[in-house]
Amino acid sequence: MKTVLVDGCFDLLHVGHLWHLEEARKHGDRLVVSLTVDEVIREQKGAGRPIFPWKERAMLLRGLRAVDEVIETVGGLDALRLVRPQVFCKGSDYAHALLDEERALCKELGVEFIITEAMKVSTTETIKKALENDAASGPWDGHK
């Protein structure tokens, strides 16, 4: 059985998340989601985040057809060491320094590293726009 791992906050689940998870699932038989703990998200994103606590975010993810398992971690490096998948998928929207560390650990562990072509939807921008909008302004197309 080929296990695929993805990691992230998945706060305020949106279509970009769903797209990424379904694309990642195509690379194996089992999809494990490493869901970042609340404390780490708060450190990374600031006060008011995550919008939903870990248990609620995990419940939403477990309800998706593409997801087989959700685990609690502090990030991708932790998850890679814990799960030891055959494939690790990141969305194409990730351009932070941690990618280099994750890619290096994948190489060390013999894990295939794949960047999925994700839809460009930002949770932070979605939250910002939702707070700015009112009902009279009409629907918002969050795709970039």
Secondary structure as UniProt FT lines:
FT   STRAND          3..8
FT   HELIX           15..25
FT   TURN            26..27
FT   STRAND          30..36
FT   HELIX           38..45
FT   TURN            47..48
FT   HELIX           54..62
FT   TURN            65..66
FT   STRAND          69..73
FT   HELIX           76..83
FT   STRAND          87..91
FT   TURN            92..93
FT   HELIX           98..109
FT   STRAND          112..116
FT   HELIX           123..132
FT   HELIX           135..137
//
